[in-house]
């Protein structure tokens, strides 16, 4: 035991790459006026940042697998999350983390629990079919225990929600709580604990993905309302755990493209980035010993902006070719194309 303790004393926790493992095993000393705990709490965010590249790869692989049978939703913390405070570790408070990559997560059981509770409490108060127990829609969606004690699975499948890779470096926040004491003469001892902020990808699936997609959408509506009104995890009565639904990365990119298209249209650009167009080589001339080519759109669309290529294809004068709009340079009033 002493030899193990000696190794810990000289260990550089800042070099760790799995925050979950650090929290579970690597405190140096429990009796040094919280110095070791502060060192550990400082090392955990650093370990998450070190593992971000590997985590990003795993995140993408998981997304591709789940997309076959489930749909994603995206949620952002309104207030810090304190999920898993009761988990066992070497400090006084825990945190729900992926053990393989050491990243914050929301357990599927917690998500299903808060969603089913909201369904029963809110929808069930108006329609007994959504009430737990015995509500037929409730049991169909979330499952039930038979009179014989057997667990019957519901239609919906919930998966752990993973934090978005771009949020990892700023995910962990050191918070503090001060427990009440039974004696009026005892000084309260503040306890530092980790909370989480960030965006999460949450997946819900069902047995027949395409046919039952409407129930996934319904479940996301329940989850969205539950996370916004109830919260998830510990200390929700103190305001922790509230989340709101946000746009997906794809929706964000598409809205940005739509905004860009609108601004380009105002500037007189009739084509958008990614469009496939047909152009013609209007002229080939020699300038300082090098060939220079001029291009224009083949159709008379009224678009008078310049047409340029990057790289420039070696085509003859009068030759037509297909190209993709690579980018638009409003300041130069020019399209930059790429030959197909």
C-alpha positions, -999 to +999 in steps of 0.1 A: +000+000+000+028+024+009+046+017-024+013+025-043+010+057-022+045+067-030+038+064-068+007+086-064+027+113-046+050+118-075+024+113-103+018+142-127-020+143-129-019+170-156-006+143-180-038+122-176-060+116-206-091+100-190-110+123-167-133+094-155-103+073-144-087+102-126-119+109-107-123+073-098-088+065-086-062+092-085-064+114-054-030+117-038-039+125-002-072+128+017-058+147+047-039+176+032-065+204+036-081+197+003-049+204-017-050+170-034-087+174-043-081+208-058-052+194-079-075+165-091-103+189-100-079+210-120-065+179-138-099+165-149-107+193-175-071+191-188-075+153-193-107+158-213-090+183-236-062+158-242-086+131-252-107+153-275-093+141-308-099+104-300-133+112-286-142+131-318-135+100-339-155+078-316-183+104-316-185+102-354-184+064-356-212+062-330-233+087-349-231+067-381-241+035-363-271+050-345-284+068-376-296+034-389-322+029-362-325+062-342-328+100-346-308+127-329-318+157-309-295+185-296-298+201-262-279+229-245-275+235-208-294+265-194-281+258-159-251+236-150-257+198-148-250+178-117-257+144-130-243+114-111-235+132-078-239+099-059-215+080-082-186+064-063-151+079-066-122+092-045-138+126-038-170+134-021-192+140-051-195+121-084-203+129-120-217+108-149-189+103-174-182+079-202-156+055-187-138+049-220-132+085-230-137+103-197-163+127-211-195+140-195-226+122-205-263+119-197-272+083-189-299+068-210-317+057-179-319+093-166-332+106-199-358+078-202-368+084-165-374+121-168-392+117-202-415+090-189-422+109-157-432+140-177-454+119-199-472+104-169-475+136-149-485+161-176-501+141-204-514+115-180-533+142-160-554+149-191-555+114-207-553+082-187-537+064-216-505+083-209-505+076-172-481+053-153-491+026-145-516+009-168-518+036-194-518+018-228-498+044-246-474+049-217-468+011-215-464+009-253-438+036-254-418+030-222-426-006-213-441-021-182-437-049-156-462-078-161-482-093-132-457-121-133-428-097-127-414-098-162-401-066-178-418-059-211-397-035-233-414-004-247-413+008-283-387+035-276-350+030-271-330+057-253-293+061-256-267+079-235-264+115-246-228+125-254-214+160-251-205+176-285-167+174-291-164+211-296-177+217-261-152+194-243-125+220-235-149+242-215-173+215-203-162+212-166-170+238-141-159+237-104-189+246-082-193+247-045-220+236-020-221+242+018-239+214+036-260+222+067-248+211+101-268+197+130-250+220+154-252+257+156-216+258+168-200+239+138-186+259+110-199+249+076-173+233+053-177+242+016-174+212-007-161+217-043-177+196-069-178+194-107-207+204-129-210+204-166-220+230-193-223+223-230-243+209-259-253+173-260-264+149-288-293+127-276-306+097-296-340+081-294-348+050-315-376+025-320-381-010-332-394-001-366-375+031-373-393+044-404-428+033-396-427+045-360-408+078-366-438+098-354-434+083-319-397+093-318-408+129-326-434+127-299-407+114-274-384+143-283-412+167-275-416+151-241-379+151-234-376+188-245-404+198-222-391+177-193-355+190-195-367+226-198-393+225-170-380+198-146-343+194-153-321+163-150-297+150-124-291+162-089-299+195-072-327+204-097-346+222-069-316+245-066-319+253-103-294+228-117-300+205-147-322+227-170-317+223-207-331+236-239-334+222-274-312+237-301-307+233-338-286+204-351-252+212-367-267+204-401-296+229-395-271+256-383-250+251-415-281+252-437-294+284-421-260+300-425-261+290-462-295+304-466-284+337-451-253+337-474-275+330-504-298+359-496-269+383-492-254+371-524-287+375-542-289+411-530-254+417-545-266+404-579-253+368-578-279+345-593-260+313-585-252+299-550-222+280-536-225+244-546-246+251-578-236+232-609-233+256-639-223+255-676-196+279-688-178+285-720-142+295-727-147+329-745-111+336-753-076+321-750-048+347-752-010+348-745+002+372-719+039+373-710+044+339-725+015+323-705-020+313-716-048+333-702-084+322-705-117+341-701-149+324-692-186+332-691-219+315-684-235+299-715-270+309-706-281+345-709-293+348-673-284+384-668-256+375-643-228+399-652-204+389-625-169+376-634-163+339-638-130+325-627-115+291-620-094+276-593-075+258-607-079+270-643-088+241-667-069+239-700-097+241-725-099+255-760-116+287-771-153+280-775-153+248-755-181+243-729-177+226-696-196+219-664-184+234-631-193+238-595-195+272-577-167+269-552-171+303-536-184+337-542-163+368-537-187+397-534-160+423-530-145+413-564-179+406-579-167+372-591-176+335-590-148+311-583-155+278-600-141+243-600-142+222-632-161+189-630 
